[in-house]
């Protein structure tokens, strides 16, 4: 989990959701055509390698400047917890 946190610095909540959904497809993608022939119990679990592969496709949607501007706006107008 700590490694995943390091790899997703700058990701928004929406980016993390997209990453998790894409990684969840990893075990299914790895089966290819065999997916149609095996039972649910034979599908492997999601692993760190699935997240690493997904990180090749899923990137942060907001840049550093956008995050800075949001923080400034939230500081001025938003409710901070």
VODONU-147835 format. One record per residue: residue number from 1; residue in one letter; x, y, z of N, C-alpha, C in turn. Coordinates in Angstrom, 1 decimal. Atoms other than C-alpha are relative to their C-alpha. Layout:
<pt><kolba>NUM</kolba><marse>A</marse><n_xx>X</n_xx><n_yy>Y</n_yy><n_zz>Z</n_zz><ca_xx>X</ca_xx><ca_yy>Y</ca_yy><ca_zz>Z</ca_zz><c_xx>X</c_xx><c_yy>Y</c_yy><c_zz>Z</c_zz></pt>
...
REM end
This chain:
<pt><kolba>1</kolba><marse>X</marse><n_xx>0.8</n_xx><n_yy>-1.2</n_yy><n_zz>0.0</n_zz><ca_xx>0.0</ca_xx><ca_yy>0.0</ca_yy><ca_zz>0.0</ca_zz><c_xx>0.9</c_xx><c_yy>1.3</c_yy><c_zz>0.0</c_zz></pt>
<pt><kolba>2</kolba><marse>X</marse><n_xx>-0.9</n_xx><n_yy>-1.2</n_yy><n_zz>-0.1</n_zz><ca_xx>2.8</ca_xx><ca_yy>2.4</ca_yy><ca_zz>0.9</ca_zz><c_xx>0.6</c_xx><c_yy>0.3</c_yy><c_zz>-1.4</c_zz></pt>
<pt><kolba>3</kolba><marse>X</marse><n_xx>-0.6</n_xx><n_yy>-0.2</n_yy><n_zz>1.4</n_zz><ca_xx>4.4</ca_xx><ca_yy>1.9</ca_yy><ca_zz>-2.6</ca_zz><c_xx>-1.0</c_xx><c_yy>0.6</c_yy><c_zz>-0.9</c_zz></pt>
<pt><kolba>4</kolba><marse>X</marse><n_xx>1.1</n_xx><n_yy>-0.6</n_yy><n_zz>0.9</n_zz><ca_xx>1.1</ca_xx><ca_yy>2.6</ca_yy><ca_zz>-4.3</ca_zz><c_xx>-0.2</c_xx><c_yy>1.4</c_yy><c_zz>0.3</c_zz></pt>
<pt><kolba>5</kolba><marse>X</marse><n_xx>0.1</n_xx><n_yy>-1.4</n_yy><n_zz>-0.4</n_zz><ca_xx>0.8</ca_xx><ca_yy>5.8</ca_yy><ca_zz>-2.3</ca_zz><c_xx>1.1</c_xx><c_yy>0.8</c_yy><c_zz>-0.7</c_zz></pt>
<pt><kolba>6</kolba><marse>X</marse><n_xx>-1.2</n_xx><n_yy>-0.7</n_yy><n_zz>0.6</n_zz><ca_xx>4.3</ca_xx><ca_yy>6.8</ca_yy><ca_zz>-3.5</ca_zz><c_xx>-0.2</c_xx><c_yy>0.2</c_yy><c_zz>-1.5</c_zz></pt>
<pt><kolba>7</kolba><marse>X</marse><n_xx>0.2</n_xx><n_yy>0.0</n_yy><n_zz>1.5</n_zz><ca_xx>3.4</ca_xx><ca_yy>6.0</ca_yy><ca_zz>-7.2</ca_zz><c_xx>-1.1</c_xx><c_yy>0.9</c_yy><c_zz>-0.4</c_zz></pt>
<pt><kolba>8</kolba><marse>X</marse><n_xx>1.1</n_xx><n_yy>-0.8</n_yy><n_zz>0.5</n_zz><ca_xx>0.2</ca_xx><ca_yy>8.0</ca_yy><ca_zz>-7.2</ca_zz><c_xx>-0.1</c_xx><c_yy>1.4</c_yy><c_zz>0.6</c_zz></pt>
<pt><kolba>9</kolba><marse>X</marse><n_xx>0.0</n_xx><n_yy>-1.4</n_yy><n_zz>-0.5</n_zz><ca_xx>1.3</ca_xx><ca_yy>11.3</ca_yy><ca_zz>-5.8</ca_zz><c_xx>-0.5</c_xx><c_yy>0.9</c_yy><c_zz>-1.1</c_zz></pt>
<pt><kolba>10</kolba><marse>X</marse><n_xx>0.6</n_xx><n_yy>-0.9</n_yy><n_zz>1.0</n_zz><ca_xx>-0.7</ca_xx><ca_yy>14.1</ca_yy><ca_zz>-7.5</ca_zz><c_xx>-1.3</c_xx><c_yy>-0.5</c_yy><c_zz>-0.6</c_zz></pt>
<pt><kolba>11</kolba><marse>X</marse><n_xx>1.3</n_xx><n_yy>0.5</n_yy><n_zz>0.6</n_zz><ca_xx>-3.6</ca_xx><ca_yy>11.8</ca_yy><ca_zz>-8.4</ca_zz><c_xx>-1.2</c_xx><c_yy>0.5</c_yy><c_zz>0.8</c_zz></pt>
<pt><kolba>12</kolba><marse>X</marse><n_xx>1.3</n_xx><n_yy>-0.5</n_yy><n_zz>-0.6</n_zz><ca_xx>-7.1</ca_xx><ca_yy>13.1</ca_yy><ca_zz>-7.7</ca_zz><c_xx>-0.8</c_xx><c_yy>-1.3</c_yy><c_zz>0.4</c_zz></pt>
<pt><kolba>13</kolba><marse>X</marse><n_xx>0.9</n_xx><n_yy>1.1</n_yy><n_zz>-0.4</n_zz><ca_xx>-9.8</ca_xx><ca_yy>10.9</ca_yy><ca_zz>-6.1</ca_zz><c_xx>-0.5</c_xx><c_yy>-0.8</c_yy><c_zz>-1.3</c_zz></pt>
<pt><kolba>14</kolba><marse>X</marse><n_xx>0.5</n_xx><n_yy>0.6</n_yy><n_zz>1.2</n_zz><ca_xx>-11.2</ca_xx><ca_yy>10.3</ca_yy><ca_zz>-9.6</ca_zz><c_xx>1.1</c_xx><c_yy>-0.8</c_yy><c_zz>-0.8</c_zz></pt>
<pt><kolba>15</kolba><marse>X</marse><n_xx>-1.1</n_xx><n_yy>0.8</n_yy><n_zz>0.6</n_zz><ca_xx>-7.7</ca_xx><ca_yy>9.3</ca_yy><ca_zz>-10.9</ca_zz><c_xx>0.2</c_xx><c_yy>-1.3</c_yy><c_zz>0.7</c_zz></pt>
<pt><kolba>16</kolba><marse>X</marse><n_xx>-0.2</n_xx><n_yy>1.2</n_yy><n_zz>-0.8</n_zz><ca_xx>-7.4</ca_xx><ca_yy>6.8</ca_yy><ca_zz>-8.1</ca_zz><c_xx>-1.1</c_xx><c_yy>-1.0</c_yy><c_zz>-0.3</c_zz></pt>
<pt><kolba>17</kolba><marse>X</marse><n_xx>1.1</n_xx><n_yy>0.8</n_yy><n_zz>0.4</n_zz><ca_xx>-10.8</ca_xx><ca_yy>5.4</ca_yy><ca_zz>-9.0</ca_zz><c_xx>0.3</c_xx><c_yy>-0.7</c_yy><c_zz>-1.3</c_zz></pt>
<pt><kolba>18</kolba><marse>X</marse><n_xx>-0.3</n_xx><n_yy>0.5</n_yy><n_zz>1.3</n_zz><ca_xx>-9.8</ca_xx><ca_yy>5.0</ca_yy><ca_zz>-12.6</ca_zz><c_xx>1.1</c_xx><c_yy>-1.0</c_yy><c_zz>0.0</c_zz></pt>
<pt><kolba>19</kolba><marse>X</marse><n_xx>-1.2</n_xx><n_yy>0.9</n_yy><n_zz>-0.2</n_zz><ca_xx>-6.5</ca_xx><ca_yy>3.4</ca_yy><ca_zz>-11.6</ca_zz><c_xx>-0.5</c_xx><c_yy>-1.4</c_yy><c_zz>0.6</c_zz></pt>
<pt><kolba>20</kolba><marse>X</marse><n_xx>0.5</n_xx><n_yy>1.2</n_yy><n_zz>-0.7</n_zz><ca_xx>-8.3</ca_xx><ca_yy>0.9</ca_yy><ca_zz>-9.3</ca_zz><c_xx>-0.9</c_xx><c_yy>-0.9</c_yy><c_zz>-1.0</c_zz></pt>
<pt><kolba>21</kolba><marse>X</marse><n_xx>0.9</n_xx><n_yy>0.7</n_yy><n_zz>1.0</n_zz><ca_xx>-10.9</ca_xx><ca_yy>0.0</ca_yy><ca_zz>-12.0</ca_zz><c_xx>0.9</c_xx><c_yy>-0.7</c_yy><c_zz>-1.1</c_zz></pt>
<pt><kolba>22</kolba><marse>X</marse><n_xx>-0.8</n_xx><n_yy>0.5</n_yy><n_zz>1.0</n_zz><ca_xx>-8.2</ca_xx><ca_yy>-0.5</ca_yy><ca_zz>-14.6</ca_zz><c_xx>0.9</c_xx><c_yy>-1.2</c_yy><c_zz>0.5</c_zz></pt>
<pt><kolba>23</kolba><marse>X</marse><n_xx>-0.8</n_xx><n_yy>1.0</n_yy><n_zz>-0.7</n_zz><ca_xx>-6.0</ca_xx><ca_yy>-2.6</ca_yy><ca_zz>-12.2</ca_zz><c_xx>-0.9</c_xx><c_yy>-1.3</c_yy><c_zz>0.2</c_zz></pt>
<pt><kolba>24</kolba><marse>X</marse><n_xx>1.0</n_xx><n_yy>1.2</n_yy><n_zz>-0.2</n_zz><ca_xx>-9.1</ca_xx><ca_yy>-4.8</ca_yy><ca_zz>-11.4</ca_zz><c_xx>-0.2</c_xx><c_yy>-0.8</c_yy><c_zz>-1.2</c_zz></pt>
<pt><kolba>25</kolba><marse>X</marse><n_xx>0.1</n_xx><n_yy>0.7</n_yy><n_zz>1.3</n_zz><ca_xx>-9.2</ca_xx><ca_yy>-5.7</ca_yy><ca_zz>-15.1</ca_zz><c_xx>1.2</c_xx><c_yy>-0.9</c_yy><c_zz>-0.3</c_zz></pt>
<pt><kolba>26</kolba><marse>X</marse><n_xx>-1.3</n_xx><n_yy>0.7</n_yy><n_zz>0.3</n_zz><ca_xx>-5.6</ca_xx><ca_yy>-7.0</ca_yy><ca_zz>-15.0</ca_zz><c_xx>-0.1</c_xx><c_yy>-1.5</c_yy><c_zz>0.0</c_zz></pt>
<pt><kolba>27</kolba><marse>X</marse><n_xx>0.1</n_xx><n_yy>1.5</n_yy><n_zz>0.0</n_zz><ca_xx>-6.4</ca_xx><ca_yy>-10.6</ca_yy><ca_zz>-13.9</ca_zz><c_xx>-0.8</c_xx><c_yy>-0.5</c_yy><c_zz>-1.2</c_zz></pt>
<pt><kolba>28</kolba><marse>X</marse><n_xx>0.8</n_xx><n_yy>0.4</n_yy><n_zz>1.1</n_zz><ca_xx>-9.1</ca_xx><ca_yy>-10.8</ca_yy><ca_zz>-16.6</ca_zz><c_xx>0.8</c_xx><c_yy>0.1</c_yy><c_zz>-1.3</c_zz></pt>
<pt><kolba>29</kolba><marse>X</marse><n_xx>-0.8</n_xx><n_yy>-0.2</n_yy><n_zz>1.2</n_zz><ca_xx>-6.8</ca_xx><ca_yy>-9.3</ca_yy><ca_zz>-19.3</ca_zz><c_xx>1.1</c_xx><c_yy>-1.1</c_yy><c_zz>-0.2</c_zz></pt>
<pt><kolba>30</kolba><marse>X</marse><n_xx>-1.1</n_xx><n_yy>0.9</n_yy><n_zz>0.0</n_zz><ca_xx>-4.1</ca_xx><ca_yy>-11.8</ca_yy><ca_zz>-18.4</ca_zz><c_xx>-0.5</c_xx><c_yy>-1.4</c_yy><c_zz>-0.5</c_zz></pt>
<pt><kolba>31</kolba><marse>X</marse><n_xx>0.5</n_xx><n_yy>1.3</n_yy><n_zz>0.4</n_zz><ca_xx>-6.4</ca_xx><ca_yy>-14.7</ca_yy><ca_zz>-19.2</ca_zz><c_xx>-0.3</c_xx><c_yy>-0.1</c_yy><c_zz>-1.5</c_zz></pt>
<pt><kolba>32</kolba><marse>X</marse><n_xx>0.2</n_xx><n_yy>0.0</n_yy><n_zz>1.5</n_zz><ca_xx>-7.1</ca_xx><ca_yy>-13.6</ca_yy><ca_zz>-22.8</ca_zz><c_xx>-1.3</c_xx><c_yy>-0.8</c_yy><c_zz>-0.3</c_zz></pt>
<pt><kolba>33</kolba><marse>X</marse><n_xx>1.2</n_xx><n_yy>0.8</n_yy><n_zz>0.5</n_zz><ca_xx>-9.4</ca_xx><ca_yy>-16.1</ca_yy><ca_zz>-24.6</ca_zz><c_xx>-0.4</c_xx><c_yy>-1.0</c_yy><c_zz>1.0</c_zz></pt>
<pt><kolba>34</kolba><marse>X</marse><n_xx>0.3</n_xx><n_yy>1.0</n_yy><n_zz>-1.0</n_zz><ca_xx>-9.2</ca_xx><ca_yy>-18.5</ca_yy><ca_zz>-21.7</ca_zz><c_xx>-1.1</c_xx><c_yy>0.5</c_yy><c_zz>1.0</c_zz></pt>
<pt><kolba>35</kolba><marse>X</marse><n_xx>1.0</n_xx><n_yy>-0.6</n_yy><n_zz>-0.9</n_zz><ca_xx>-11.5</ca_xx><ca_yy>-16.2</ca_yy><ca_zz>-19.8</ca_zz><c_xx>-1.4</c_xx><c_yy>-0.6</c_yy><c_zz>-0.2</c_zz></pt>
<pt><kolba>36</kolba><marse>X</marse><n_xx>1.3</n_xx><n_yy>0.6</n_yy><n_zz>0.3</n_zz><ca_xx>-14.5</ca_xx><ca_yy>-17.8</ca_yy><ca_zz>-21.5</ca_zz><c_xx>-0.1</c_xx><c_yy>-1.4</c_yy><c_zz>0.4</c_zz></pt>
<pt><kolba>37</kolba><marse>X</marse><n_xx>-0.1</n_xx><n_yy>1.5</n_yy><n_zz>-0.3</n_zz><ca_xx>-13.4</ca_xx><ca_yy>-21.3</ca_yy><ca_zz>-20.4</ca_zz><c_xx>0.1</c_xx><c_yy>-0.3</c_yy><c_zz>1.5</c_zz></pt>
<pt><kolba>38</kolba><marse>X</marse><n_xx>-0.3</n_xx><n_yy>0.3</n_yy><n_zz>-1.4</n_zz><ca_xx>-12.7</ca_xx><ca_yy>-20.9</ca_yy><ca_zz>-16.7</ca_zz><c_xx>-1.1</c_xx><c_yy>0.5</c_yy><c_zz>0.9</c_zz></pt>
<pt><kolba>39</kolba><marse>X</marse><n_xx>0.9</n_xx><n_yy>-0.5</n_yy><n_zz>-0.9</n_zz><ca_xx>-14.7</ca_xx><ca_yy>-20.4</ca_yy><ca_zz>-13.6</ca_zz><c_xx>0.5</c_xx><c_yy>1.2</c_yy><c_zz>0.8</c_zz></pt>
<pt><kolba>40</kolba><marse>X</marse><n_xx>-0.4</n_xx><n_yy>-1.2</n_yy><n_zz>-0.7</n_zz><ca_xx>-14.7</ca_xx><ca_yy>-17.3</ca_yy><ca_zz>-11.4</ca_zz><c_xx>1.0</c_xx><c_yy>-0.3</c_yy><c_zz>1.1</c_zz></pt>
<pt><kolba>41</kolba><marse>X</marse><n_xx>-0.9</n_xx><n_yy>0.4</n_yy><n_zz>-1.0</n_zz><ca_xx>-12.8</ca_xx><ca_yy>-19.2</ca_yy><ca_zz>-8.7</ca_zz><c_xx>1.4</c_xx><c_yy>-0.2</c_yy><c_zz>-0.5</c_zz></pt>
<pt><kolba>42</kolba><marse>X</marse><n_xx>-1.3</n_xx><n_yy>0.2</n_yy><n_zz>0.6</n_zz><ca_xx>-9.9</ca_xx><ca_yy>-19.7</ca_yy><ca_zz>-11.1</ca_zz><c_xx>0.6</c_xx><c_yy>1.3</c_yy><c_zz>-0.4</c_zz></pt>
<pt><kolba>43</kolba><marse>X</marse><n_xx>-0.5</n_xx><n_yy>-1.3</n_yy><n_zz>0.3</n_zz><ca_xx>-9.4</ca_xx><ca_yy>-15.9</ca_yy><ca_zz>-11.7</ca_zz><c_xx>0.9</c_xx><c_yy>0.4</c_yy><c_zz>1.2</c_zz></pt>
<pt><kolba>44</kolba><marse>X</marse><n_xx>-0.9</n_xx><n_yy>-0.4</n_yy><n_zz>-1.1</n_zz><ca_xx>-6.4</ca_xx><ca_yy>-14.7</ca_yy><ca_zz>-9.7</ca_zz><c_xx>-0.4</c_xx><c_yy>1.3</c_yy><c_zz>0.5</c_zz></pt>
<pt><kolba>45</kolba><marse>X</marse><n_xx>0.3</n_xx><n_yy>-1.3</n_yy><n_zz>-0.7</n_zz><ca_xx>-6.6</ca_xx><ca_yy>-11.8</ca_yy><ca_zz>-7.3</ca_zz><c_xx>0.8</c_xx><c_yy>1.1</c_yy><c_zz>-0.7</c_zz></pt>
<pt><kolba>46</kolba><marse>X</marse><n_xx>-0.7</n_xx><n_yy>-1.2</n_yy><n_zz>0.5</n_zz><ca_xx>-5.4</ca_xx><ca_yy>-8.3</ca_yy><ca_zz>-8.1</ca_zz><c_xx>1.3</c_xx><c_yy>0.2</c_yy><c_zz>0.8</c_zz></pt>
<pt><kolba>47</kolba><marse>X</marse><n_xx>-1.2</n_xx><n_yy>-0.1</n_yy><n_zz>-0.7</n_zz><ca_xx>-1.8</ca_xx><ca_yy>-7.7</ca_yy><ca_zz>-7.3</ca_zz><c_xx>0.7</c_xx><c_yy>1.4</c_yy><c_zz>-0.4</c_zz></pt>
<pt><kolba>48</kolba><marse>X</marse><n_xx>-0.7</n_xx><n_yy>-1.3</n_yy><n_zz>0.3</n_zz><ca_xx>0.7</ca_xx><ca_yy>-4.8</ca_yy><ca_zz>-7.3</ca_zz><c_xx>0.4</c_xx><c_yy>0.1</c_yy><c_zz>-1.4</c_zz></pt>
<pt><kolba>49</kolba><marse>X</marse><n_xx>-0.3</n_xx><n_yy>-0.1</n_yy><n_zz>1.4</n_zz><ca_xx>1.8</ca_xx><ca_yy>-5.7</ca_yy><ca_zz>-10.8</ca_zz><c_xx>-1.1</c_xx><c_yy>0.5</c_yy><c_zz>-0.9</c_zz></pt>
<pt><kolba>50</kolba><marse>X</marse><n_xx>1.2</n_xx><n_yy>-0.5</n_yy><n_zz>0.7</n_zz><ca_xx>-1.7</ca_xx><ca_yy>-5.0</ca_yy><ca_zz>-12.0</ca_zz><c_xx>0.0</c_xx><c_yy>1.6</c_yy><c_zz>0.1</c_zz></pt>
<pt><kolba>51</kolba><marse>X</marse><n_xx>0.0</n_xx><n_yy>-1.4</n_yy><n_zz>-0.2</n_zz><ca_xx>-1.5</ca_xx><ca_yy>-1.5</ca_yy><ca_zz>-10.5</ca_zz><c_xx>1.2</c_xx><c_yy>0.7</c_yy><c_zz>-0.8</c_zz></pt>
<pt><kolba>52</kolba><marse>X</marse><n_xx>-1.2</n_xx><n_yy>-0.6</n_yy><n_zz>0.8</n_zz><ca_xx>2.0</ca_xx><ca_yy>-0.9</ca_yy><ca_zz>-12.0</ca_zz><c_xx>-0.3</c_xx><c_yy>0.0</c_yy><c_zz>-1.5</c_zz></pt>
<pt><kolba>53</kolba><marse>X</marse><n_xx>0.3</n_xx><n_yy>0.0</n_yy><n_zz>1.4</n_zz><ca_xx>0.8</ca_xx><ca_yy>-1.9</ca_yy><ca_zz>-15.4</ca_zz><c_xx>-1.1</c_xx><c_yy>1.1</c_yy><c_zz>-0.3</c_zz></pt>
<pt><kolba>54</kolba><marse>X</marse><n_xx>1.1</n_xx><n_yy>-1.1</n_yy><n_zz>0.2</n_zz><ca_xx>-2.3</ca_xx><ca_yy>0.4</ca_yy><ca_zz>-15.1</ca_zz><c_xx>0.6</c_xx><c_yy>1.4</c_yy><c_zz>0.1</c_zz></pt>
<pt><kolba>55</kolba><marse>X</marse><n_xx>-0.6</n_xx><n_yy>-1.4</n_yy><n_zz>-0.1</n_zz><ca_xx>0.0</ca_xx><ca_yy>3.3</ca_yy><ca_zz>-14.1</ca_zz><c_xx>0.7</c_xx><c_yy>0.4</c_yy><c_zz>-1.3</c_zz></pt>
<pt><kolba>56</kolba><marse>X</marse><n_xx>-0.5</n_xx><n_yy>-0.3</n_yy><n_zz>1.3</n_zz><ca_xx>1.4</ca_xx><ca_yy>3.0</ca_yy><ca_zz>-17.7</ca_zz><c_xx>-1.1</c_xx><c_yy>0.7</c_yy><c_zz>-0.8</c_zz></pt>
<pt><kolba>57</kolba><marse>X</marse><n_xx>1.1</n_xx><n_yy>-0.6</n_yy><n_zz>0.7</n_zz><ca_xx>-2.1</ca_xx><ca_yy>4.1</ca_yy><ca_zz>-18.9</ca_zz><c_xx>-0.7</c_xx><c_yy>1.1</c_yy><c_zz>0.7</c_zz></pt>
<pt><kolba>58</kolba><marse>X</marse><n_xx>0.7</n_xx><n_yy>-1.0</n_yy><n_zz>-0.8</n_zz><ca_xx>-3.6</ca_xx><ca_yy>6.1</ca_yy><ca_zz>-16.1</ca_zz><c_xx>1.0</c_xx><c_yy>1.0</c_yy><c_zz>0.6</c_zz></pt>
<pt><kolba>59</kolba><marse>X</marse><n_xx>-0.9</n_xx><n_yy>-1.1</n_yy><n_zz>-0.4</n_zz><ca_xx>-1.9</ca_xx><ca_yy>9.4</ca_yy><ca_zz>-15.4</ca_zz><c_xx>-0.8</c_xx><c_yy>1.0</c_yy><c_zz>0.8</c_zz></pt>
<pt><kolba>60</kolba><marse>X</marse><n_xx>0.7</n_xx><n_yy>-1.1</n_yy><n_zz>-0.8</n_zz><ca_xx>-2.8</ca_xx><ca_yy>12.3</ca_yy><ca_zz>-13.0</ca_zz><c_xx>-0.7</c_xx><c_yy>0.9</c_yy><c_zz>-1.0</c_zz></pt>
<pt><kolba>61</kolba><marse>X</marse><n_xx>0.8</n_xx><n_yy>-0.8</n_yy><n_zz>0.9</n_zz><ca_xx>-5.5</ca_xx><ca_yy>14.4</ca_yy><ca_zz>-14.6</ca_zz><c_xx>0.2</c_xx><c_yy>1.5</c_yy><c_zz>0.3</c_zz></pt>
<pt><kolba>62</kolba><marse>X</marse><n_xx>-0.2</n_xx><n_yy>-1.4</n_yy><n_zz>-0.4</n_zz><ca_xx>-4.5</ca_xx><ca_yy>17.6</ca_yy><ca_zz>-12.8</ca_zz><c_xx>1.5</c_xx><c_yy>0.2</c_yy><c_zz>0.2</c_zz></pt>
<pt><kolba>63</kolba><marse>X</marse><n_xx>-1.4</n_xx><n_yy>-0.3</n_yy><n_zz>-0.2</n_zz><ca_xx>-1.0</ca_xx><ca_yy>19.1</ca_yy><ca_zz>-13.0</ca_zz><c_xx>0.3</c_xx><c_yy>0.7</c_yy><c_zz>1.3</c_zz></pt>
<pt><kolba>64</kolba><marse>X</marse><n_xx>-0.4</n_xx><n_yy>-0.7</n_yy><n_zz>-1.2</n_zz><ca_xx>1.0</ca_xx><ca_yy>20.7</ca_yy><ca_zz>-10.2</ca_zz><c_xx>-0.6</c_xx><c_yy>1.4</c_yy><c_zz>0.1</c_zz></pt>
<pt><kolba>65</kolba><marse>X</marse><n_xx>0.6</n_xx><n_yy>-1.4</n_yy><n_zz>0.0</n_zz><ca_xx>-0.2</ca_xx><ca_yy>24.2</ca_yy><ca_zz>-11.2</ca_zz><c_xx>-1.5</c_xx><c_yy>0.0</c_yy><c_zz>0.4</c_zz></pt>
<pt><kolba>66</kolba><marse>X</marse><n_xx>1.4</n_xx><n_yy>0.1</n_yy><n_zz>-0.3</n_zz><ca_xx>-3.8</ca_xx><ca_yy>23.1</ca_yy><ca_zz>-11.1</ca_zz><c_xx>-0.3</c_xx><c_yy>-0.3</c_yy><c_zz>1.5</c_zz></pt>
<pt><kolba>67</kolba><marse>X</marse><n_xx>0.2</n_xx><n_yy>0.4</n_yy><n_zz>-1.4</n_zz><ca_xx>-3.4</ca_xx><ca_yy>21.5</ca_yy><ca_zz>-7.7</ca_zz><c_xx>0.3</c_xx><c_yy>1.2</c_yy><c_zz>0.9</c_zz></pt>
<pt><kolba>68</kolba><marse>X</marse><n_xx>-0.4</n_xx><n_yy>-1.2</n_yy><n_zz>-0.8</n_zz><ca_xx>-1.7</ca_xx><ca_yy>24.7</ca_yy><ca_zz>-6.4</ca_zz><c_xx>-1.2</c_xx><c_yy>1.0</c_yy><c_zz>0.0</c_zz></pt>
<pt><kolba>69</kolba><marse>X</marse><n_xx>1.1</n_xx><n_yy>-0.9</n_yy><n_zz>0.1</n_zz><ca_xx>-4.5</ca_xx><ca_yy>26.8</ca_yy><ca_zz>-7.7</ca_zz><c_xx>-1.2</c_xx><c_yy>-0.4</c_yy><c_zz>0.8</c_zz></pt>
<pt><kolba>70</kolba><marse>X</marse><n_xx>1.1</n_xx><n_yy>0.6</n_yy><n_zz>-0.8</n_zz><ca_xx>-7.1</ca_xx><ca_yy>24.5</ca_yy><ca_zz>-6.1</ca_zz><c_xx>0.2</c_xx><c_yy>0.3</c_yy><c_zz>1.5</c_zz></pt>
<pt><kolba>71</kolba><marse>X</marse><n_xx>-0.4</n_xx><n_yy>-0.2</n_yy><n_zz>-1.5</n_zz><ca_xx>-5.3</ca_xx><ca_yy>24.7</ca_yy><ca_zz>-2.7</ca_zz><c_xx>-0.2</c_xx><c_yy>1.4</c_yy><c_zz>0.4</c_zz></pt>
<pt><kolba>72</kolba><marse>X</marse><n_xx>0.1</n_xx><n_yy>-1.4</n_yy><n_zz>-0.3</n_zz><ca_xx>-5.2</ca_xx><ca_yy>28.5</ca_yy><ca_zz>-2.9</ca_zz><c_xx>-1.5</c_xx><c_yy>0.3</c_yy><c_zz>0.1</c_zz></pt>
<pt><kolba>73</kolba><marse>X</marse><n_xx>1.5</n_xx><n_yy>-0.3</n_yy><n_zz>0.0</n_zz><ca_xx>-9.0</ca_xx><ca_yy>28.6</ca_yy><ca_zz>-3.8</ca_zz><c_xx>-0.6</c_xx><c_yy>-0.6</c_yy><c_zz>1.3</c_zz></pt>
<pt><kolba>74</kolba><marse>X</marse><n_xx>0.6</n_xx><n_yy>0.7</n_yy><n_zz>-1.2</n_zz><ca_xx>-9.8</ca_xx><ca_yy>26.1</ca_yy><ca_zz>-1.0</ca_zz><c_xx>0.4</c_xx><c_yy>0.8</c_yy><c_zz>1.3</c_zz></pt>
<pt><kolba>75</kolba><marse>X</marse><n_xx>-0.5</n_xx><n_yy>-0.7</n_yy><n_zz>-1.2</n_zz><ca_xx>-7.7</ca_xx><ca_yy>28.1</ca_yy><ca_zz>1.5</ca_zz><c_xx>-0.9</c_xx><c_yy>1.3</c_yy><c_zz>0.2</c_zz></pt>
<pt><kolba>76</kolba><marse>X</marse><n_xx>0.7</n_xx><n_yy>-1.3</n_yy><n_zz>-0.1</n_zz><ca_xx>-9.6</ca_xx><ca_yy>31.3</ca_yy><ca_zz>0.6</ca_zz><c_xx>-1.5</c_xx><c_yy>-0.2</c_yy><c_zz>0.1</c_zz></pt>
<pt><kolba>77</kolba><marse>X</marse><n_xx>1.5</n_xx><n_yy>0.2</n_yy><n_zz>0.0</n_zz><ca_xx>-13.2</ca_xx><ca_yy>30.0</ca_yy><ca_zz>0.0</ca_zz><c_xx>-0.5</c_xx><c_yy>-1.3</c_yy><c_zz>0.5</c_zz></pt>
<pt><kolba>78</kolba><marse>X</marse><n_xx>0.5</n_xx><n_yy>1.3</n_yy><n_zz>-0.4</n_zz><ca_xx>-13.4</ca_xx><ca_yy>26.4</ca_yy><ca_zz>0.9</ca_zz><c_xx>0.0</c_xx><c_yy>-0.3</c_yy><c_zz>1.5</c_zz></pt>
<pt><kolba>79</kolba><marse>X</marse><n_xx>0.0</n_xx><n_yy>0.5</n_yy><n_zz>-1.4</n_zz><ca_xx>-14.0</ca_xx><ca_yy>24.5</ca_yy><ca_zz>4.1</ca_zz><c_xx>1.2</c_xx><c_yy>-1.0</c_yy><c_zz>0.1</c_zz></pt>
<pt><kolba>80</kolba><marse>X</marse><n_xx>-1.1</n_xx><n_yy>0.9</n_yy><n_zz>-0.2</n_zz><ca_xx>-10.8</ca_xx><ca_yy>22.9</ca_yy><ca_zz>5.3</ca_zz><c_xx>-0.2</c_xx><c_yy>-0.8</c_yy><c_zz>1.3</c_zz></pt>
<pt><kolba>81</kolba><marse>X</marse><n_xx>0.1</n_xx><n_yy>0.9</n_yy><n_zz>-1.1</n_zz><ca_xx>-10.8</ca_xx><ca_yy>19.9</ca_yy><ca_zz>7.6</ca_zz><c_xx>1.3</c_xx><c_yy>-0.4</c_yy><c_zz>0.5</c_zz></pt>
REM end
